Amino acid sequence: MENPGVYPISEALKLADELELDLVEISPKADPPVCKILDYQKFLYQQKKKQKEMKQKTIQVTVKEIRFGPNTDDHDYNFKLRHAEKFLNEGSKVKAYVFFKGRSILFKEKGEILLLRFAQDLEEIGKVEQMPKLEGKRMTMFLTPKPKKK
């Protein structure tokens, strides 16, 4: 029944009762409040169904961490690079960081060069979300997977 209009509450309730349906308030903040005459249980069911569909469409983004030292040698670097490639291909974000301990904080440039080299080696499959940034004893950089071309 599509009969839009402004009705007093008693008349709207009487109409709903005649149709053996419920009077449901859709938007209470409107002036006057908007109501619909419908089957309330069916309405609740459809709302739950919509929420479930919305939840299924959302994608969980995971962040994988890869830790380097400022003096990481080539073999370890390549090993971690392959892991990062795998993570990016799976659709995860990668947080690469260089951890400086003790006096190694003096080699900030080495850490930055290492992270920039890492980003350059992964530019085919990932893009830099955040450039290397020093936070305390860590220099951190975020990479996100590039959207796959169809």
SVG drawing of the C-alpha trace seen along z (x, -y; Angstrom):
<svg xmlns="http://www.w3.org/2000/svg" viewBox="-9 -19 87 35">
<polyline fill="none" stroke="black" stroke-width="0.4" points="0.0,0.0 1.7,-3.2 -0.3,-6.0 2.1,-8.7 0.7,-11.5 0.5,-12.9 -1.8,-11.0 -2.5,-11.3 -1.1,-8.4 -4.5,-6.9 -5.4,-6.8 -2.1,-5.3 -2.4,-2.6 -5.9,-1.8 -4.7,-1.5 -1.9,0.9 -4.4,2.9 -6.8,3.3 -3.9,4.7 -2.8,6.9 0.7,5.3 2.9,3.2 3.4,-0.6 7.2,-1.0 9.0,-4.3 11.6,-4.7 13.1,-8.1 12.1,-9.6 14.1,-12.8 12.2,-14.0 9.3,-16.5 6.8,-14.8 8.3,-11.4 8.3,-9.0 6.6,-5.7 5.8,-2.7 3.2,0.0 4.9,3.4 5.6,6.8 8.1,5.9 9.7,9.4 10.3,9.4 11.8,5.9 14.2,7.1 15.2,10.1 16.0,8.0 18.1,5.6 20.1,8.4 20.6,9.8 21.8,6.4 24.3,6.1 25.6,9.6 26.2,8.8 28.0,5.5 30.2,7.4 31.1,10.0 32.1,7.3 34.6,5.7 38.1,6.9 40.4,7.5 43.7,5.8 46.6,7.5 49.9,5.9 53.0,8.1 56.2,6.8 59.7,7.3 62.6,6.3 66.1,5.3 69.2,4.2 71.2,1.3 74.0,3.7 71.8,6.4 73.8,8.3 72.7,9.3 71.6,12.8 69.3,11.8 68.1,8.9 67.1,11.1 65.5,13.6 63.3,10.9 62.6,9.4 61.1,12.7 58.9,12.8 57.7,9.3 56.9,10.2 54.9,13.1 53.0,10.9 52.2,8.2 51.0,10.8 48.7,12.2 47.2,8.7 48.8,7.8 50.4,4.5 54.1,4.7 55.6,2.7 59.4,2.8 61.5,1.3 65.1,1.0 65.7,1.4 68.7,-0.5 70.1,0.8 72.8,-0.7 75.1,-3.0 73.9,-1.8 71.6,-4.8 74.6,-6.7 74.0,-4.9 70.5,-6.4 71.5,-7.0 72.3,-3.3 68.9,-2.4 67.2,-4.8 69.2,-3.7 68.3,-0.1 64.5,-0.9 64.6,-2.9 66.4,-0.1 63.7,2.3 61.0,0.1 62.7,-0.2 63.1,3.6 59.3,4.0 58.0,1.2 56.6,3.7 54.1,5.2 53.9,2.6 53.8,-1.1 55.1,-3.1 52.3,-4.3 54.7,-6.0 58.3,-7.0 60.9,-6.0 60.4,-7.8 62.4,-7.6 60.4,-7.0 62.6,-6.5 64.9,-3.6 62.9,-2.4 62.9,-3.7 59.6,-2.6 58.2,-2.4 54.8,-1.1 54.1,0.6 50.7,1.5 50.1,4.0 49.4,2.5 45.9,3.3 46.2,6.2 45.5,5.4 42.9,7.6"/>
</svg>
